[in-house]
Amino acid sequence: MLVVGLVFVSRFGFLPANFSPVGTLGFFSKSLWPLMLVTLGFDLLRGGHYPGFLWTYGGFLMYWLMGLVARKTTLFGSRDGRGGVIKRQLFLLPMASLLFFLLSNFGVWLNWYPRTVEGLVTCYTLALPFYRNTLMGDVAFGGIVLVVKLVLNQKFNFIAFVSTLKIACQNKLS
């Protein structure tokens, strides 16, 4: 819950626009609840419901779905091996960023731009700086999560190795 609280607080303008840990929270959460709590809670508190907001929520949902795919499939490697999961996460987190960009800005186009090809191109073109920040935030915060997971995994592997070695030495001495 501490992480959810920190992600929630980060939405109050402490970071550059769209440079946020929200997508990373959704991507790495096994449950949809933390993402829903942060997005809905913030929007209810700050009045974030606007025409097209459901498209933005659909974009946030893509983070959770891509994270689920990364954990559950055998795409790019064995589901049982951590290396396969990490490879999928490295590929699918930026993919989730792209899907968020495409869906959320589709909602912007539908509600604020002419429904023409020119309006669509203008909408996505003007949104590119926000996509850059979204992608950079996802890579930065997702990278932190992956590094922490790898360090913890290595620490536990080392502890297991030392425990096994200790048991082997005790058996040899007895």
mmCIF file of the C-alpha atoms, coordinates in Angstrom:
data_MODEL
# 
_entry.id   MODEL 
# 
loop_
_atom_site.group_PDB 
_atom_site.id 
_atom_site.type_symbol 
_atom_site.label_atom_id 
_atom_site.label_alt_id 
_atom_site.label_comp_id 
_atom_site.label_asym_id 
_atom_site.label_entity_id 
_atom_site.label_seq_id 
_atom_site.pdbx_PDB_ins_code 
_atom_site.Cartn_x 
_atom_site.Cartn_y 
_atom_site.Cartn_z 
_atom_site.occupancy 
_atom_site.B_iso_or_equiv 
_atom_site.pdbx_formal_charge 
_atom_site.auth_seq_id 
_atom_site.auth_comp_id 
_atom_site.auth_asym_id 
_atom_site.auth_atom_id 
_atom_site.pdbx_PDB_model_num 
ATOM 1   C CA . MET A 1 1   ? 0.000   0.000   0.000   1.00 0.00 ? 1   MET A CA 1 
ATOM 2   C CA . LEU A 1 2   ? 2.977   2.307   0.540   1.00 0.00 ? 2   LEU A CA 1 
ATOM 3   C CA . VAL A 1 3   ? 3.818   2.095   -3.171  1.00 0.00 ? 3   VAL A CA 1 
ATOM 4   C CA . VAL A 1 4   ? 0.207   2.818   -4.126  1.00 0.00 ? 4   VAL A CA 1 
ATOM 5   C CA . GLY A 1 5   ? 0.237   5.846   -1.813  1.00 0.00 ? 5   GLY A CA 1 
ATOM 6   C CA . LEU A 1 6   ? 3.481   7.146   -3.317  1.00 0.00 ? 6   LEU A CA 1 
ATOM 7   C CA . VAL A 1 7   ? 2.155   6.687   -6.861  1.00 0.00 ? 7   VAL A CA 1 
ATOM 8   C CA . PHE A 1 8   ? -1.062  8.472   -5.870  1.00 0.00 ? 8   PHE A CA 1 
ATOM 9   C CA . VAL A 1 9   ? 0.862   11.429  -4.421  1.00 0.00 ? 9   VAL A CA 1 
ATOM 10  C CA . SER A 1 10  ? 3.059   11.589  -7.541  1.00 0.00 ? 10  SER A CA 1 
ATOM 11  C CA . ARG A 1 11  ? 0.006   12.568  -9.563  1.00 0.00 ? 11  ARG A CA 1 
ATOM 12  C CA . PHE A 1 12  ? -0.256  15.944  -7.810  1.00 0.00 ? 12  PHE A CA 1 
ATOM 13  C CA . GLY A 1 13  ? 2.143   17.659  -10.189 1.00 0.00 ? 13  GLY A CA 1 
ATOM 14  C CA . PHE A 1 14  ? 5.508   16.834  -8.647  1.00 0.00 ? 14  PHE A CA 1 
ATOM 15  C CA . LEU A 1 15  ? 6.728   15.326  -11.912 1.00 0.00 ? 15  LEU A CA 1 
ATOM 16  C CA . PRO A 1 16  ? 6.680   16.602  -15.519 1.00 0.00 ? 16  PRO A CA 1 
ATOM 17  C CA . ALA A 1 17  ? 3.421   16.063  -17.401 1.00 0.00 ? 17  ALA A CA 1 
ATOM 18  C CA . ASN A 1 18  ? 2.885   12.362  -18.188 1.00 0.00 ? 18  ASN A CA 1 
ATOM 19  C CA . PHE A 1 19  ? 6.206   11.351  -16.571 1.00 0.00 ? 19  PHE A CA 1 
ATOM 20  C CA . SER A 1 20  ? 4.557   9.107   -14.048 1.00 0.00 ? 20  SER A CA 1 
ATOM 21  C CA . PRO A 1 21  ? 4.807   5.787   -12.200 1.00 0.00 ? 21  PRO A CA 1 
ATOM 22  C CA . VAL A 1 22  ? 1.082   5.073   -12.747 1.00 0.00 ? 22  VAL A CA 1 
ATOM 23  C CA . GLY A 1 23  ? 1.595   2.914   -15.841 1.00 0.00 ? 23  GLY A CA 1 
ATOM 24  C CA . THR A 1 24  ? 4.399   1.007   -14.135 1.00 0.00 ? 24  THR A CA 1 
ATOM 25  C CA . LEU A 1 25  ? 2.132   0.374   -11.140 1.00 0.00 ? 25  LEU A CA 1 
ATOM 26  C CA . GLY A 1 26  ? -0.527  -1.058  -13.438 1.00 0.00 ? 26  GLY A CA 1 
ATOM 27  C CA . PHE A 1 27  ? 1.978   -3.117  -15.423 1.00 0.00 ? 27  PHE A CA 1 
ATOM 28  C CA . PHE A 1 28  ? 3.644   -4.796  -12.454 1.00 0.00 ? 28  PHE A CA 1 
ATOM 29  C CA . SER A 1 29  ? 0.525   -5.207  -10.274 1.00 0.00 ? 29  SER A CA 1 
ATOM 30  C CA . LYS A 1 30  ? -0.985  -8.661  -10.210 1.00 0.00 ? 30  LYS A CA 1 
ATOM 31  C CA . SER A 1 31  ? -4.320  -7.120  -9.255  1.00 0.00 ? 31  SER A CA 1 
ATOM 32  C CA . LEU A 1 32  ? -6.161  -4.388  -11.092 1.00 0.00 ? 32  LEU A CA 1 
ATOM 33  C CA . TRP A 1 33  ? -7.155  -2.726  -7.799  1.00 0.00 ? 33  TRP A CA 1 
ATOM 34  C CA . PRO A 1 34  ? -4.005  -0.615  -7.189  1.00 0.00 ? 34  PRO A CA 1 
ATOM 35  C CA . LEU A 1 35  ? -4.276  0.933   -10.655 1.00 0.00 ? 35  LEU A CA 1 
ATOM 36  C CA . MET A 1 36  ? -8.015  1.558   -10.248 1.00 0.00 ? 36  MET A CA 1 
ATOM 37  C CA . LEU A 1 37  ? -7.499  3.040   -6.789  1.00 0.00 ? 37  LEU A CA 1 
ATOM 38  C CA . VAL A 1 38  ? -4.860  5.497   -8.021  1.00 0.00 ? 38  VAL A CA 1 
ATOM 39  C CA . THR A 1 39  ? -6.592  6.561   -11.244 1.00 0.00 ? 39  THR A CA 1 
ATOM 40  C CA . LEU A 1 40  ? -10.187 6.699   -10.016 1.00 0.00 ? 40  LEU A CA 1 
ATOM 41  C CA . GLY A 1 41  ? -9.255  8.098   -6.606  1.00 0.00 ? 41  GLY A CA 1 
ATOM 42  C CA . PHE A 1 42  ? -7.192  10.903  -8.092  1.00 0.00 ? 42  PHE A CA 1 
ATOM 43  C CA . ASP A 1 43  ? -9.781  11.726  -10.745 1.00 0.00 ? 43  ASP A CA 1 
ATOM 44  C CA . LEU A 1 44  ? -12.602 11.801  -8.195  1.00 0.00 ? 44  LEU A CA 1 
ATOM 45  C CA . LEU A 1 45  ? -10.542 14.036  -5.913  1.00 0.00 ? 45  LEU A CA 1 
ATOM 46  C CA . ARG A 1 46  ? -9.337  16.405  -8.630  1.00 0.00 ? 46  ARG A CA 1 
ATOM 47  C CA . GLY A 1 47  ? -12.331 16.363  -10.977 1.00 0.00 ? 47  GLY A CA 1 
ATOM 48  C CA . GLY A 1 48  ? -10.571 14.438  -13.715 1.00 0.00 ? 48  GLY A CA 1 
ATOM 49  C CA . HIS A 1 49  ? -13.659 13.258  -15.541 1.00 0.00 ? 49  HIS A CA 1 
ATOM 50  C CA . TYR A 1 50  ? -13.866 14.896  -18.930 1.00 0.00 ? 50  TYR A CA 1 
ATOM 51  C CA . PRO A 1 51  ? -15.251 13.956  -22.338 1.00 0.00 ? 51  PRO A CA 1 
ATOM 52  C CA . GLY A 1 52  ? -13.213 10.987  -23.470 1.00 0.00 ? 52  GLY A CA 1 
ATOM 53  C CA . PHE A 1 53  ? -11.881 9.980   -20.043 1.00 0.00 ? 53  PHE A CA 1 
ATOM 54  C CA . LEU A 1 54  ? -13.060 6.399   -20.582 1.00 0.00 ? 54  LEU A CA 1 
ATOM 55  C CA . TRP A 1 55  ? -10.566 6.131   -23.456 1.00 0.00 ? 55  TRP A CA 1 
ATOM 56  C CA . THR A 1 56  ? -7.836  7.192   -21.039 1.00 0.00 ? 56  THR A CA 1 
ATOM 57  C CA . TYR A 1 57  ? -8.971  4.538   -18.557 1.00 0.00 ? 57  TYR A CA 1 
ATOM 58  C CA . GLY A 1 58  ? -8.888  2.015   -21.401 1.00 0.00 ? 58  GLY A CA 1 
ATOM 59  C CA . GLY A 1 59  ? -5.301  3.105   -22.017 1.00 0.00 ? 59  GLY A CA 1 
ATOM 60  C CA . PHE A 1 60  ? -4.446  2.542   -18.345 1.00 0.00 ? 60  PHE A CA 1 
ATOM 61  C CA . LEU A 1 61  ? -6.088  -0.879  -18.553 1.00 0.00 ? 61  LEU A CA 1 
ATOM 62  C CA . MET A 1 62  ? -3.611  -1.768  -21.317 1.00 0.00 ? 62  MET A CA 1 
ATOM 63  C CA . TYR A 1 63  ? -0.770  -1.502  -18.793 1.00 0.00 ? 63  TYR A CA 1 
ATOM 64  C CA . TRP A 1 64  ? -2.368  -4.094  -16.575 1.00 0.00 ? 64  TRP A CA 1 
ATOM 65  C CA . LEU A 1 65  ? -3.234  -6.379  -19.504 1.00 0.00 ? 65  LEU A CA 1 
ATOM 66  C CA . MET A 1 66  ? 0.283   -6.169  -20.971 1.00 0.00 ? 66  MET A CA 1 
ATOM 67  C CA . GLY A 1 67  ? 1.721   -6.925  -17.521 1.00 0.00 ? 67  GLY A CA 1 
ATOM 68  C CA . LEU A 1 68  ? -0.581  -9.927  -17.279 1.00 0.00 ? 68  LEU A CA 1 
ATOM 69  C CA . VAL A 1 69  ? 0.568   -11.138 -20.701 1.00 0.00 ? 69  VAL A CA 1 
ATOM 70  C CA . ALA A 1 70  ? 4.202   -10.675 -19.629 1.00 0.00 ? 70  ALA A CA 1 
ATOM 71  C CA . ARG A 1 71  ? 3.660   -12.852 -16.559 1.00 0.00 ? 71  ARG A CA 1 
ATOM 72  C CA . LYS A 1 72  ? 1.437   -15.533 -18.088 1.00 0.00 ? 72  LYS A CA 1 
ATOM 73  C CA . THR A 1 73  ? 2.632   -16.330 -21.621 1.00 0.00 ? 73  THR A CA 1 
ATOM 74  C CA . THR A 1 74  ? 5.635   -18.081 -23.082 1.00 0.00 ? 74  THR A CA 1 
ATOM 75  C CA . LEU A 1 75  ? 6.309   -15.284 -25.573 1.00 0.00 ? 75  LEU A CA 1 
ATOM 76  C CA . PHE A 1 76  ? 10.116  -14.719 -25.874 1.00 0.00 ? 76  PHE A CA 1 
ATOM 77  C CA . GLY A 1 77  ? 11.059  -17.494 -23.483 1.00 0.00 ? 77  GLY A CA 1 
ATOM 78  C CA . SER A 1 78  ? 10.001  -19.999 -20.896 1.00 0.00 ? 78  SER A CA 1 
ATOM 79  C CA . ARG A 1 79  ? 7.268   -18.967 -18.515 1.00 0.00 ? 79  ARG A CA 1 
ATOM 80  C CA . ASP A 1 80  ? 9.115   -20.787 -15.768 1.00 0.00 ? 80  ASP A CA 1 
ATOM 81  C CA . GLY A 1 81  ? 12.409  -18.964 -16.298 1.00 0.00 ? 81  GLY A CA 1 
ATOM 82  C CA . ARG A 1 82  ? 12.829  -15.471 -14.840 1.00 0.00 ? 82  ARG A CA 1 
ATOM 83  C CA . GLY A 1 83  ? 14.823  -14.459 -17.918 1.00 0.00 ? 83  GLY A CA 1 
ATOM 84  C CA . GLY A 1 84  ? 11.786  -15.050 -20.129 1.00 0.00 ? 84  GLY A CA 1 
ATOM 85  C CA . VAL A 1 85  ? 9.536   -12.968 -17.899 1.00 0.00 ? 85  VAL A CA 1 
ATOM 86  C CA . ILE A 1 86  ? 12.043  -10.108 -17.807 1.00 0.00 ? 86  ILE A CA 1 
ATOM 87  C CA . LYS A 1 87  ? 12.440  -10.167 -21.599 1.00 0.00 ? 87  LYS A CA 1 
ATOM 88  C CA . ARG A 1 88  ? 8.668   -10.002 -21.998 1.00 0.00 ? 88  ARG A CA 1 
ATOM 89  C CA . GLN A 1 89  ? 8.442   -7.165  -19.483 1.00 0.00 ? 89  GLN A CA 1 
ATOM 90  C CA . LEU A 1 90  ? 11.188  -5.224  -21.281 1.00 0.00 ? 90  LEU A CA 1 
ATOM 91  C CA . PHE A 1 91  ? 9.258   -5.577  -24.547 1.00 0.00 ? 91  PHE A CA 1 
ATOM 92  C CA . LEU A 1 92  ? 5.692   -5.212  -23.313 1.00 0.00 ? 92  LEU A CA 1 
ATOM 93  C CA . LEU A 1 93  ? 6.035   -2.220  -20.962 1.00 0.00 ? 93  LEU A CA 1 
ATOM 94  C CA . PRO A 1 94  ? 6.949   0.129   -23.856 1.00 0.00 ? 94  PRO A CA 1 
ATOM 95  C CA . MET A 1 95  ? 4.171   -1.571  -25.862 1.00 0.00 ? 95  MET A CA 1 
ATOM 96  C CA . ALA A 1 96  ? 1.744   -0.693  -23.057 1.00 0.00 ? 96  ALA A CA 1 
ATOM 97  C CA . SER A 1 97  ? 2.978   2.924   -23.247 1.00 0.00 ? 97  SER A CA 1 
ATOM 98  C CA . LEU A 1 98  ? 2.221   2.955   -26.961 1.00 0.00 ? 98  LEU A CA 1 
ATOM 99  C CA . LEU A 1 99  ? -1.237  1.444   -26.459 1.00 0.00 ? 99  LEU A CA 1 
ATOM 100 C CA . PHE A 1 100 ? -1.988  4.020   -23.746 1.00 0.00 ? 100 PHE A CA 1 
ATOM 101 C CA . PHE A 1 101 ? -0.918  6.797   -26.127 1.00 0.00 ? 101 PHE A CA 1 
ATOM 102 C CA . LEU A 1 102 ? -3.032  5.435   -28.983 1.00 0.00 ? 102 LEU A CA 1 
ATOM 103 C CA . LEU A 1 103 ? -6.191  4.838   -26.932 1.00 0.00 ? 103 LEU A CA 1 
ATOM 104 C CA . SER A 1 104 ? -6.153  7.936   -24.757 1.00 0.00 ? 104 SER A CA 1 
ATOM 105 C CA . ASN A 1 105 ? -5.478  10.253  -27.681 1.00 0.00 ? 105 ASN A CA 1 
ATOM 106 C CA . PHE A 1 106 ? -8.137  8.544   -29.773 1.00 0.00 ? 106 PHE A CA 1 
ATOM 107 C CA . GLY A 1 107 ? -10.567 9.723   -27.085 1.00 0.00 ? 107 GLY A CA 1 
ATOM 108 C CA . VAL A 1 108 ? -9.071  13.213  -27.288 1.00 0.00 ? 108 VAL A CA 1 
ATOM 109 C CA . TRP A 1 109 ? -9.511  13.208  -31.069 1.00 0.00 ? 109 TRP A CA 1 
ATOM 110 C CA . LEU A 1 110 ? -13.136 12.053  -30.813 1.00 0.00 ? 110 LEU A CA 1 
ATOM 111 C CA . ASN A 1 111 ? -14.028 14.828  -28.390 1.00 0.00 ? 111 ASN A CA 1 
ATOM 112 C CA . TRP A 1 112 ? -11.880 17.840  -29.288 1.00 0.00 ? 112 TRP A CA 1 
ATOM 113 C CA . TYR A 1 113 ? -10.745 17.603  -32.899 1.00 0.00 ? 113 TYR A CA 1 
ATOM 114 C CA . PRO A 1 114 ? -12.551 17.489  -36.216 1.00 0.00 ? 114 PRO A CA 1 
ATOM 115 C CA . ARG A 1 115 ? -13.395 13.911  -37.080 1.00 0.00 ? 115 ARG A CA 1 
ATOM 116 C CA . THR A 1 116 ? -11.273 13.970  -40.192 1.00 0.00 ? 116 THR A CA 1 
ATOM 117 C CA . VAL A 1 117 ? -7.958  12.402  -41.148 1.00 0.00 ? 117 VAL A CA 1 
ATOM 118 C CA . GLU A 1 118 ? -6.364  15.821  -40.709 1.00 0.00 ? 118 GLU A CA 1 
ATOM 119 C CA . GLY A 1 119 ? -7.896  16.153  -37.246 1.00 0.00 ? 119 GLY A CA 1 
ATOM 120 C CA . LEU A 1 120 ? -6.615  12.697  -36.288 1.00 0.00 ? 120 LEU A CA 1 
ATOM 121 C CA . VAL A 1 121 ? -3.090  13.436  -37.554 1.00 0.00 ? 121 VAL A CA 1 
ATOM 122 C CA . THR A 1 122 ? -3.079  16.816  -35.788 1.00 0.00 ? 122 THR A CA 1 
ATOM 123 C CA . CYS A 1 123 ? -4.248  15.256  -32.524 1.00 0.00 ? 123 CYS A CA 1 
ATOM 124 C CA . TYR A 1 124 ? -1.587  12.535  -32.492 1.00 0.00 ? 124 TYR A CA 1 
ATOM 125 C CA . THR A 1 125 ? 1.119   14.926  -33.675 1.00 0.00 ? 125 THR A CA 1 
ATOM 126 C CA . LEU A 1 126 ? 0.402   17.399  -30.882 1.00 0.00 ? 126 LEU A CA 1 
ATOM 127 C CA . ALA A 1 127 ? 0.341   14.528  -28.375 1.00 0.00 ? 127 ALA A CA 1 
ATOM 128 C CA . LEU A 1 128 ? 3.843   13.254  -29.248 1.00 0.00 ? 128 LEU A CA 1 
ATOM 129 C CA . PRO A 1 129 ? 5.612   15.261  -26.494 1.00 0.00 ? 129 PRO A CA 1 
ATOM 130 C CA . PHE A 1 130 ? 3.255   13.682  -23.957 1.00 0.00 ? 130 PHE A CA 1 
ATOM 131 C CA . TYR A 1 131 ? 3.999   10.243  -25.374 1.00 0.00 ? 131 TYR A CA 1 
ATOM 132 C CA . ARG A 1 132 ? 7.721   10.918  -25.037 1.00 0.00 ? 132 ARG A CA 1 
ATOM 133 C CA . ASN A 1 133 ? 7.236   11.721  -21.351 1.00 0.00 ? 133 ASN A CA 1 
ATOM 134 C CA . THR A 1 134 ? 4.968   8.711   -20.838 1.00 0.00 ? 134 THR A CA 1 
ATOM 135 C CA . LEU A 1 135 ? 7.514   6.384   -22.416 1.00 0.00 ? 135 LEU A CA 1 
ATOM 136 C CA . MET A 1 136 ? 10.410  7.935   -20.485 1.00 0.00 ? 136 MET A CA 1 
ATOM 137 C CA . GLY A 1 137 ? 8.482   7.633   -17.218 1.00 0.00 ? 137 GLY A CA 1 
ATOM 138 C CA . ASP A 1 138 ? 7.559   4.023   -17.906 1.00 0.00 ? 138 ASP A CA 1 
ATOM 139 C CA . VAL A 1 139 ? 11.134  3.123   -18.831 1.00 0.00 ? 139 VAL A CA 1 
ATOM 140 C CA . ALA A 1 140 ? 12.533  4.935   -15.770 1.00 0.00 ? 140 ALA A CA 1 
ATOM 141 C CA . PHE A 1 141 ? 10.051  3.631   -13.189 1.00 0.00 ? 141 PHE A CA 1 
ATOM 142 C CA . GLY A 1 142 ? 9.798   0.207   -14.845 1.00 0.00 ? 142 GLY A CA 1 
ATOM 143 C CA . GLY A 1 143 ? 13.595  0.014   -14.884 1.00 0.00 ? 143 GLY A CA 1 
ATOM 144 C CA . ILE A 1 144 ? 13.683  0.739   -11.160 1.00 0.00 ? 144 ILE A CA 1 
ATOM 145 C CA . VAL A 1 145 ? 11.159  -2.041  -10.498 1.00 0.00 ? 145 VAL A CA 1 
ATOM 146 C CA . LEU A 1 146 ? 13.126  -4.532  -12.616 1.00 0.00 ? 146 LEU A CA 1 
ATOM 147 C CA . VAL A 1 147 ? 16.448  -3.651  -10.977 1.00 0.00 ? 147 VAL A CA 1 
ATOM 148 C CA . VAL A 1 148 ? 14.937  -4.005  -7.489  1.00 0.00 ? 148 VAL A CA 1 
ATOM 149 C CA . LYS A 1 149 ? 13.403  -7.361  -8.462  1.00 0.00 ? 149 LYS A CA 1 
ATOM 150 C CA . LEU A 1 150 ? 16.724  -8.594  -9.865  1.00 0.00 ? 150 LEU A CA 1 
ATOM 151 C CA . VAL A 1 151 ? 18.665  -7.466  -6.782  1.00 0.00 ? 151 VAL A CA 1 
ATOM 152 C CA . LEU A 1 152 ? 16.169  -9.108  -4.441  1.00 0.00 ? 152 LEU A CA 1 
ATOM 153 C CA . ASN A 1 153 ? 16.192  -12.271 -6.534  1.00 0.00 ? 153 ASN A CA 1 
ATOM 154 C CA . GLN A 1 154 ? 20.000  -12.387 -6.444  1.00 0.00 ? 154 GLN A CA 1 
ATOM 155 C CA . LYS A 1 155 ? 19.999  -11.756 -2.687  1.00 0.00 ? 155 LYS A CA 1 
ATOM 156 C CA . PHE A 1 156 ? 17.605  -14.649 -2.104  1.00 0.00 ? 156 PHE A CA 1 
ATOM 157 C CA . ASN A 1 157 ? 19.596  -16.877 -4.458  1.00 0.00 ? 157 ASN A CA 1 
ATOM 158 C CA . PHE A 1 158 ? 22.742  -16.062 -2.449  1.00 0.00 ? 158 PHE A CA 1 
ATOM 159 C CA . ILE A 1 159 ? 20.978  -16.775 0.859   1.00 0.00 ? 159 ILE A CA 1 
ATOM 160 C CA . ALA A 1 160 ? 19.685  -20.093 -0.513  1.00 0.00 ? 160 ALA A CA 1 
ATOM 161 C CA . PHE A 1 161 ? 23.184  -20.964 -1.740  1.00 0.00 ? 161 PHE A CA 1 
ATOM 162 C CA . VAL A 1 162 ? 24.734  -20.193 1.662   1.00 0.00 ? 162 VAL A CA 1 
ATOM 163 C CA . SER A 1 163 ? 22.026  -22.208 3.454   1.00 0.00 ? 163 SER A CA 1 
ATOM 164 C CA . THR A 1 164 ? 22.570  -25.169 1.128   1.00 0.00 ? 164 THR A CA 1 
ATOM 165 C CA . LEU A 1 165 ? 26.328  -24.936 1.603   1.00 0.00 ? 165 LEU A CA 1 
ATOM 166 C CA . LYS A 1 166 ? 25.920  -24.801 5.378   1.00 0.00 ? 166 LYS A CA 1 
ATOM 167 C CA . ILE A 1 167 ? 23.678  -27.901 5.374   1.00 0.00 ? 167 ILE A CA 1 
ATOM 168 C CA . ALA A 1 168 ? 26.110  -29.738 3.105   1.00 0.00 ? 168 ALA A CA 1 
ATOM 169 C CA . CYS A 1 169 ? 29.024  -28.898 5.441   1.00 0.00 ? 169 CYS A CA 1 
ATOM 170 C CA . GLN A 1 170 ? 27.057  -30.000 8.497   1.00 0.00 ? 170 GLN A CA 1 
ATOM 171 C CA . ASN A 1 171 ? 26.157  -33.308 6.806   1.00 0.00 ? 171 ASN A CA 1 
ATOM 172 C CA . LYS A 1 172 ? 29.775  -33.878 5.818   1.00 0.00 ? 172 LYS A CA 1 
ATOM 173 C CA . LEU A 1 173 ? 30.973  -33.241 9.390   1.00 0.00 ? 173 LEU A CA 1 
ATOM 174 C CA . SER A 1 174 ? 28.404  -35.575 10.968  1.00 0.00 ? 174 SER A CA 1 
# 
